[in-house]
Amino acid sequence: MSKYFMGIDNGGTVCKVALYDNKGNALALASRKVEMIYPEPGHTEKDMGEFWGANVEAIAEVVKISGVDPKDIAGIAATGHGNGMFLVDAEGDAVGNGIISTDSRAKDIVDNWYSDGTFEKINRKTLQSIWAAQPVALLNWFRENNPAVLEQSRWVLMCKDYIRFKLTGEAYAEITDYSGTNLVNVVEANYDDELLKDFDLLDYKDMFPPLKRSTDICGSVTKETAAATGLAEGTPVMGGFFDIDACAIATGLTDDKNISLIAGTWSINQFISKKPVGSTELFMTSIYAIPGYWLVSEASATSASNLEWFMKNLMECEDYDEVNTSVASIRPEDSDVLFVPFLYASSFGDLPASFFGLQGWHTKAHMLRAVYEGIVFGHKLHIDRLMKYREPAKSVRISGGASKSEVWIQMFADILQMPIEITEAEEIGTLGAAIGAAVGVDEYENFENATEAMVRVTRTVQPNKDMAEIYTEKYDKFYRYLDALKNV
């Protein structure tokens, strides 16, 4: 009897569900958009009922169009954006809206932790920066501004933990996700009373669910959920993943030879290490899905979301082929326009997005090339920081929207001067989740065996050595602009 594995991936606005066989071949894929809610400046939320409903619809569509007997779906796992916060009460009902990872309402609280010494104190245990959308900040914000919400709440869940909770009726906190929230001692892989006390959250410890690993079985599909989705009642559901882990797994990151790069809404650049890497200068070290490894990440919301903004607001165009053609029409040495990709966040201090060097003879094609290059330069800022903590990498495994653009992939190779390896999967997050499901039900003994069977590197793009000097000069100029912006 054939076995199949379902992966569920929830980003900021889109839910994706896919079904795979044990060789990583996708049988069916469905997606649903969930509207973002902006009730006040700095607040980014989604309606949790609509969110779950979108998942139900996508799951049901995949079950239907795949033609697979639901009883042959051997396991399910979910992944999703990290941080934000999804609160449910003792009956499992949503308390307010779900909060998304781009929320900034608690920025003043985080600023205070950096100024009063809290960050330096906790960093030796959490190994990561603090930001406003993490539950440590959001819980403090609600205590100060709307304590009734916390009084009604039973569980603090991450995005994908909420989906698993709705599938199974059981509340758990999965360790890769929770280890990126500052709620967990990342070195010891557990809750730490002293750490929670430093954040003034010890009184809320009972709201944090029991910790589980990615491949632990965390319940099974309930009768009610089976009726709504077409899944078979009793189908096991695994712990799942922080989305950065799912993408790394789906690109075959099972040792420390390669770097994983995700060029999506966020610029995510990471490697895995057999020892925890701690530094107040690093964005985050979290617990990896493979036992015995930590995931060392440099990240910010500075990647392809900048291109989407440009296309929507300055081009009114959604044709990526047309955009790629425009970028390819300008040689890198023929344009000195530079773009700083900080529309939504900065990875170099509190700086805005900016174009530099524009003159009257430049066209949208020059600006588009600058956007492409600026986003890659933003990734390079992060990768340069990561390289301080490891030996040179063999290659870069890339995923995210940029991996579908030939001209952009070549640009990554030329700017980084490293081979870029592209994997076959259309939806990398759902594949990573499905791999976790396969390991969780013992289809494969471990992630190494599972990725060997289910992940395929389709091609490698080599860097053009002739471009090295051109892009080095551009990057140096880009870096000088950033320095100059700090004084403006």
C-alpha positions as CSV (number, residue, x, y, z in Angstrom):
1,M,0.0,0.0,0.0
2,S,1.3,3.4,-1.0
3,K,1.8,6.0,1.7
4,Y,1.4,9.8,1.4
5,F,2.4,12.7,3.5
6,M,0.7,16.1,3.8
7,G,2.5,19.3,4.4
8,I,0.7,22.6,5.5
9,D,2.5,25.9,5.2
10,N,1.1,29.2,6.5
11,G,2.9,32.4,5.7
12,G,1.7,35.9,6.5
13,T,-1.1,36.0,4.0
14,V,-1.2,32.6,2.1
15,C,-2.0,29.1,3.3
16,K,-0.6,26.3,1.1
17,V,-1.3,22.6,1.4
18,A,0.4,19.8,-0.6
19,L,0.4,16.0,-0.7
20,Y,3.5,14.1,-1.4
21,D,4.6,10.5,-1.9
22,N,7.6,9.0,-0.2
23,K,9.9,10.1,-3.1
24,G,8.9,13.8,-2.7
25,N,6.7,13.9,-5.7
26,A,3.8,16.3,-5.3
27,L,0.4,14.8,-6.1
28,A,-1.8,17.9,-5.4
29,L,-1.4,21.5,-4.2
30,A,-3.9,24.1,-3.1
31,S,-3.7,27.5,-1.6
32,R,-5.9,30.2,0.0
33,K,-5.3,33.8,0.8
34,V,-6.0,35.2,4.2
35,E,-6.5,38.9,4.4
36,M,-4.3,40.9,6.7
37,I,-6.0,43.2,9.2
38,Y,-4.6,46.5,10.3
39,P,-6.8,47.7,13.2
40,E,-4.2,50.4,14.2
41,P,-0.8,51.6,13.0
42,G,1.8,49.0,13.8
43,H,-0.8,46.2,14.4
44,T,-0.9,43.4,11.8
45,E,-3.4,40.6,12.5
46,K,-5.6,38.0,10.9
47,D,-9.0,36.7,11.9
48,M,-8.3,33.2,13.4
49,G,-11.7,31.8,12.2
50,E,-11.0,32.9,8.7
51,F,-7.4,31.6,9.0
52,W,-8.6,28.1,10.1
53,G,-11.3,28.2,7.4
54,A,-8.7,28.8,4.7
55,N,-6.7,25.8,5.9
56,V,-9.8,23.6,5.9
57,E,-10.6,24.6,2.4
58,A,-7.1,24.0,1.1
59,I,-6.8,20.7,2.9
60,A,-10.2,19.5,1.5
61,E,-9.2,20.6,-2.1
62,V,-5.9,18.6,-1.9
63,V,-7.7,15.5,-0.6
64,K,-10.3,15.8,-3.4
65,I,-8.0,16.5,-6.4
66,S,-5.3,14.1,-5.3
67,G,-7.6,11.1,-5.7
68,V,-5.8,9.5,-2.8
69,D,-7.8,7.4,-0.2
70,P,-7.6,9.6,2.9
71,K,-6.6,6.5,4.9
72,D,-3.4,6.3,2.8
73,I,-2.3,9.6,4.1
74,A,0.1,8.3,6.7
75,G,1.0,11.6,8.5
76,I,0.5,15.3,8.5
77,A,2.8,18.2,9.6
78,A,2.5,21.9,9.5
79,T,4.9,24.8,9.2
80,G,4.4,28.5,9.4
81,H,5.8,31.9,10.1
82,G,7.6,32.2,13.4
83,N,6.5,34.5,16.2
84,G,3.5,36.7,16.3
85,M,1.0,35.1,18.8
86,F,-2.2,33.1,18.6
87,L,-4.2,32.9,21.8
88,V,-7.0,30.4,22.6
89,D,-9.1,29.9,25.7
90,A,-9.7,26.8,27.7
91,E,-12.4,25.6,25.3
92,G,-10.0,26.1,22.3
93,D,-11.7,29.2,21.0
94,A,-9.8,32.1,19.6
95,V,-9.2,35.0,21.9
96,G,-9.1,38.0,19.6
97,N,-7.2,38.0,16.3
98,G,-4.0,36.2,15.6
99,I,-1.0,38.5,15.6
100,I,1.5,38.3,12.7
101,S,5.3,38.4,12.7
102,T,5.4,41.9,11.2
103,D,3.5,43.5,14.2
104,S,5.3,46.4,15.9
105,R,3.0,47.5,18.6
106,A,5.4,46.4,21.3
107,K,8.5,48.3,19.9
108,D,8.8,50.6,22.9
109,I,8.9,47.6,25.3
110,V,11.7,46.0,23.2
111,D,13.6,49.3,23.1
112,N,13.5,49.4,26.9
113,W,14.9,45.9,27.2
114,Y,17.8,46.9,25.0
115,S,18.5,50.1,27.0
116,D,18.1,48.7,30.5
117,G,20.5,45.7,30.1
118,T,17.9,43.0,29.8
119,F,19.0,42.0,26.3
120,E,22.6,41.4,27.4
121,K,21.4,39.5,30.4
122,I,19.1,37.1,28.6
123,N,21.1,36.6,25.4
124,R,23.4,34.0,26.9
125,K,20.4,31.7,27.2
126,T,18.2,32.7,24.2
127,L,21.1,33.4,21.7
128,Q,18.9,35.8,19.7
129,S,17.8,39.4,19.3
130,I,14.5,40.6,20.7
131,W,11.9,42.1,18.4
132,A,8.4,43.5,18.8
133,A,6.4,40.7,17.2
134,Q,7.8,38.0,19.6
135,P,5.4,36.8,22.3
136,V,7.7,38.0,25.1
137,A,7.0,41.5,23.9
138,L,3.3,41.0,23.0
139,L,2.4,39.4,26.3
140,N,3.9,42.4,28.1
141,W,2.0,44.8,25.8
142,F,-1.3,43.1,26.5
143,R,-0.6,43.1,30.3
144,E,-0.1,46.9,30.1
145,N,-2.8,47.8,27.6
146,N,-5.5,45.0,27.5
147,P,-5.0,42.6,30.4
148,A,-8.5,41.1,29.9
149,V,-7.2,39.3,26.8
150,L,-4.6,37.4,28.9
151,E,-7.2,36.6,31.6
152,Q,-9.4,34.9,28.9
153,S,-6.5,33.0,27.4
154,R,-5.3,29.4,28.2
155,W,-2.6,28.8,25.6
156,V,0.0,30.9,23.8
157,L,0.5,29.3,20.4
158,M,2.5,29.9,17.3
159,C,0.9,30.1,13.9
160,K,1.4,26.4,12.9
161,D,0.8,25.2,16.5
162,Y,-2.6,26.8,16.2
163,I,-3.3,24.8,13.0
164,R,-2.1,21.6,14.7
165,F,-4.3,22.4,17.7
166,K,-7.4,22.8,15.4
167,L,-6.5,19.5,13.7
168,T,-6.1,17.5,16.9
169,G,-7.6,19.4,19.8
170,E,-4.3,19.1,21.7
171,A,-2.0,22.0,22.6
172,Y,1.7,21.7,22.3
173,A,4.6,24.0,21.6
174,E,7.1,22.7,19.0
175,I,10.7,23.4,19.9
176,T,12.1,24.8,16.6
177,D,9.3,27.4,16.6
178,Y,9.3,28.2,20.3
179,S,13.1,28.4,20.4
180,G,12.9,31.5,18.2
181,T,10.6,33.4,20.6
182,N,12.9,34.2,23.5
183,L,10.6,32.1,25.7
184,V,13.0,29.1,25.7
185,N,16.5,28.5,27.0
186,V,18.1,27.6,23.6
187,V,21.2,26.1,25.1
188,E,19.2,23.7,27.4
189,A,16.2,23.3,25.2
190,N,13.6,24.0,27.9
191,Y,11.6,26.6,29.7
192,D,13.7,28.5,32.2
193,D,12.1,30.2,35.2
194,E,14.9,32.7,35.6
195,L,14.6,33.7,31.9
196,L,10.8,34.1,32.2
197,K,11.3,36.2,35.3
198,D,13.7,38.5,33.4
199,F,10.9,39.2,31.0
200,D,8.4,39.5,33.9
201,L,6.5,36.5,32.5
202,L,6.9,33.9,35.2
203,D,3.2,34.4,36.2
204,Y,2.2,33.3,32.7
205,K,4.3,30.1,32.5
206,D,1.2,27.9,32.6
207,M,0.1,29.4,29.3
208,F,3.1,27.9,27.5
209,P,2.2,24.4,26.2
210,P,4.5,21.3,26.7
211,L,7.5,21.3,24.3
212,K,7.7,18.7,21.5
213,R,10.1,17.9,18.7
214,S,9.3,18.4,15.0
215,T,8.8,14.7,14.4
216,D,6.9,13.8,17.7
217,I,3.3,12.7,17.2
218,C,1.2,15.4,18.8
219,G,-2.2,14.0,18.4
220,S,-4.4,12.9,15.5
221,V,-7.1,14.3,13.3
222,T,-10.4,14.6,15.3
223,K,-13.8,13.4,14.0
224,E,-14.9,17.0,13.6
225,T,-11.9,18.0,11.6
226,A,-12.1,14.8,9.5
227,A,-15.7,15.7,8.5
228,A,-14.7,19.2,7.5
229,T,-11.6,18.4,5.6
230,G,-12.0,14.9,4.1
231,L,-9.1,13.6,6.1
232,A,-9.3,10.3,7.9
233,E,-10.1,10.5,11.6
234,G,-7.1,9.3,13.6
235,T,-4.4,10.4,11.0
236,P,-1.3,11.2,13.1
237,V,-0.1,14.9,13.2
238,M,3.5,15.7,13.9
239,G,5.0,18.6,15.8
240,G,6.0,20.5,12.6
241,F,8.4,23.3,12.0
242,F,9.4,26.9,12.3
243,D,9.2,27.8,8.6
244,I,12.9,28.5,8.4
245,D,13.6,24.9,9.5
246,A,11.1,23.5,7.0
247,C,12.7,25.4,4.1
248,A,16.2,24.3,5.2
249,I,15.1,20.6,5.5
250,A,13.4,20.8,2.1
251,T,16.7,21.9,0.5
252,G,18.6,19.0,2.1
253,L,20.4,21.0,4.9
254,T,21.4,18.0,7.0
255,D,25.0,18.9,7.7
256,D,27.2,22.1,8.1
257,K,28.7,22.1,4.6
258,N,26.2,24.4,2.9
259,I,24.3,27.6,3.7
260,S,20.5,27.8,3.3
261,L,19.2,31.1,1.8
262,I,15.5,31.9,1.6
263,A,14.6,34.9,-0.6
264,G,11.0,35.5,0.1
265,T,9.2,38.1,2.2
266,W,12.1,37.9,4.6
267,S,15.8,37.6,3.8
268,I,16.8,34.5,5.7
269,N,20.3,33.3,5.6
270,Q,21.4,30.3,7.8
271,F,23.6,27.3,8.5
272,I,23.4,24.5,11.1
273,S,26.0,23.9,13.8
274,K,26.7,21.1,16.2
275,K,27.2,23.6,19.0
276,P,25.1,26.7,19.9
277,V,26.5,29.9,18.6
278,G,26.0,32.9,20.8
279,S,26.7,36.6,20.1
280,T,24.8,39.8,20.8
281,E,25.7,40.7,17.2
282,L,23.8,37.7,15.7
283,F,20.2,37.8,14.8
284,M,19.2,34.4,16.1
285,T,20.4,30.9,17.0
286,S,17.5,28.5,17.5
287,I,17.1,24.7,17.9
288,Y,17.2,22.8,14.6
289,A,14.8,20.1,13.6
290,I,17.6,17.5,13.6
291,P,18.6,16.6,17.1
292,G,22.0,17.7,18.1
293,Y,22.1,20.7,15.7
294,W,21.3,24.4,16.2
295,L,20.2,26.7,13.4
296,V,22.2,30.0,13.1
297,S,20.3,32.7,11.3
298,E,20.7,36.2,10.0
299,A,17.4,37.6,8.8
300,S,15.3,40.6,8.2
301,A,12.2,41.6,6.2
302,T,14.4,43.0,3.4
303,S,14.0,40.5,0.5
304,A,11.5,40.0,-2.3
305,S,8.7,41.9,-0.6
306,N,10.6,45.0,-1.8
307,L,10.2,43.9,-5.4
308,E,6.5,43.2,-4.9
309,W,6.0,46.7,-3.5
310,F,7.8,48.2,-6.5
311,M,5.8,46.2,-9.0
312,K,2.5,47.1,-7.3
313,N,3.1,50.8,-6.7
314,L,5.4,51.9,-9.5
315,M,4.6,49.4,-12.3
316,E,1.1,48.1,-11.8
317,C,2.5,44.9,-13.1
318,E,2.3,41.3,-12.0
319,D,4.2,39.7,-14.9
320,Y,7.5,38.4,-13.5
321,D,8.7,37.3,-16.9
322,E,8.4,40.9,-18.1
323,V,10.3,42.1,-15.0
324,N,13.1,39.5,-15.5
325,T,13.4,40.6,-19.2
326,S,13.7,44.2,-18.1
327,V,16.4,43.4,-15.6
328,A,18.3,41.3,-18.1
329,S,18.3,44.1,-20.6
330,I,20.6,46.2,-18.4
331,R,24.2,45.0,-17.9
332,P,25.5,45.3,-14.4
333,E,28.4,47.5,-15.5
334,D,26.0,49.9,-17.3
335,S,24.0,51.0,-14.3
336,D,25.2,52.7,-11.1
337,V,21.7,53.1,-9.6
338,L,21.6,51.5,-6.1
339,F,18.6,50.5,-4.0
340,V,18.5,50.0,-0.2
341,P,15.9,47.3,0.4
342,F,14.6,48.6,3.7
343,L,10.9,49.2,2.9
344,Y,9.7,47.0,5.8
345,A,12.8,46.6,8.0
346,S,16.5,47.4,8.1
347,S,19.4,45.1,8.7
348,F,21.8,47.9,9.2
349,G,20.4,50.2,11.9
350,D,17.1,52.1,11.7
351,L,17.3,53.2,8.1
352,P,14.7,53.8,5.3
353,A,14.6,52.3,1.8
354,S,16.3,54.5,-0.7
355,F,17.3,54.8,-4.4
356,F,20.7,56.4,-5.0
357,G,22.3,57.7,-8.2
358,L,19.1,58.3,-10.2
359,Q,19.5,60.6,-13.3
360,G,17.1,61.7,-16.0
361,W,18.3,59.1,-18.5
362,H,17.6,56.1,-16.2
363,T,14.5,54.0,-16.9
364,K,12.3,51.6,-14.9
365,A,14.6,48.8,-16.1
366,H,17.6,50.5,-14.4
367,M,15.5,50.8,-11.2
368,L,14.4,47.2,-11.4
369,R,18.0,46.0,-11.7
370,A,18.8,48.1,-8.7
371,V,16.0,46.5,-6.8
372,Y,17.2,43.0,-7.7
373,E,20.8,43.9,-6.8
374,G,19.9,45.7,-3.6
375,I,18.0,42.7,-2.3
376,V,21.0,40.5,-3.0
377,F,23.3,43.0,-1.3
378,G,20.9,42.8,1.7
379,H,21.4,39.1,1.8
380,K,25.1,39.6,1.5
381,L,25.1,41.9,4.6
382,H,23.7,39.0,6.6
383,I,25.9,36.3,5.0
384,D,29.0,38.3,5.8
385,R,28.0,38.4,9.4
386,L,27.4,34.6,9.4
387,M,30.8,33.9,7.9
388,K,32.4,35.2,11.1
389,Y,31.1,32.1,12.9
390,R,32.0,29.3,10.5
391,E,34.3,28.0,7.9
392,P,33.7,28.9,4.2
393,A,30.6,27.2,2.8
394,K,30.7,24.7,-0.1
395,S,27.6,26.2,-1.7
396,V,24.3,28.0,-1.2
397,R,21.0,26.1,-1.2
398,I,18.4,28.7,-2.2
399,S,14.6,28.7,-2.0
400,G,11.8,31.3,-2.1
401,G,10.4,33.3,-5.0
402,A,13.8,34.6,-6.2
403,S,14.8,31.0,-7.0
404,K,12.4,31.0,-9.9
405,S,14.2,33.8,-11.7
406,E,17.1,32.8,-13.9
407,V,18.6,36.3,-14.0
408,W,18.2,36.7,-10.2
409,I,19.8,33.4,-9.4
410,Q,22.8,34.3,-11.6
411,M,23.0,37.6,-9.8
412,F,23.1,35.8,-6.4
413,A,25.9,33.6,-7.7
414,D,27.9,36.5,-9.1
415,I,27.5,38.8,-6.1
416,L,28.2,36.1,-3.5
417,Q,30.8,34.4,-5.8
418,M,29.5,31.0,-4.6
419,P,27.7,28.2,-6.5
420,I,24.0,28.4,-6.1
421,E,22.1,25.1,-5.9
422,I,18.4,25.0,-6.7
423,T,16.0,22.2,-5.6
424,E,13.1,20.9,-7.5
425,A,10.1,21.5,-5.2
426,E,7.5,24.1,-6.3
427,E,6.5,24.8,-2.7
428,I,9.5,24.3,-0.4
429,G,7.7,24.8,2.9
430,T,5.0,22.2,2.3
431,L,7.7,19.7,1.2
432,G,9.8,20.3,4.4
433,A,6.7,19.7,6.5
434,A,5.8,16.5,4.6
435,I,9.4,15.2,5.1
436,G,8.9,15.8,8.9
437,A,5.6,13.8,8.7
438,A,7.4,10.9,6.9
439,V,10.1,10.8,9.6
440,G,7.6,11.1,12.3
441,V,5.7,7.9,11.2
442,D,9.0,6.0,10.6
443,E,8.7,5.9,6.9
444,Y,12.4,7.0,7.1
445,E,14.7,6.5,10.1
446,N,15.9,10.1,10.1
447,F,16.1,13.4,8.2
448,E,19.2,12.4,6.4
449,N,17.5,9.3,4.8
450,A,14.3,11.2,4.2
451,T,15.9,14.1,2.4
452,E,18.1,11.8,0.3
453,A,14.9,10.2,-1.0
454,M,12.6,13.2,-1.2
455,V,14.9,16.2,-2.1
456,R,16.5,16.7,-5.5
457,V,19.0,19.4,-6.5
458,T,18.1,20.0,-10.1
459,R,20.9,22.3,-11.1
460,T,23.8,24.4,-9.9
461,V,24.5,27.9,-11.1
462,Q,28.2,28.8,-11.1
463,P,29.4,32.3,-10.4
464,N,30.8,34.3,-13.3
465,K,34.3,35.3,-12.1
466,D,34.3,38.3,-14.6
467,M,31.5,39.9,-12.5
468,A,33.4,39.7,-9.2
469,E,35.2,43.0,-9.5
470,I,32.1,44.8,-10.8
471,Y,29.9,43.7,-8.0
472,T,32.5,44.2,-5.4
473,E,32.7,47.9,-6.4
474,K,28.9,48.1,-6.3
475,Y,28.6,46.5,-2.9
476,D,31.3,48.7,-1.5
477,K,29.4,51.8,-2.7
478,F,26.2,50.3,-1.3
479,Y,27.8,49.9,2.0
480,R,29.2,53.4,2.0
481,Y,25.6,54.7,1.3
482,L,24.4,52.8,4.3
483,D,27.0,54.4,6.5
484,A,26.2,57.9,5.1
485,L,22.4,57.3,5.8
486,K,23.1,56.9,9.5
487,N,24.1,60.6,9.6
488,V,21.1,61.9,7.8
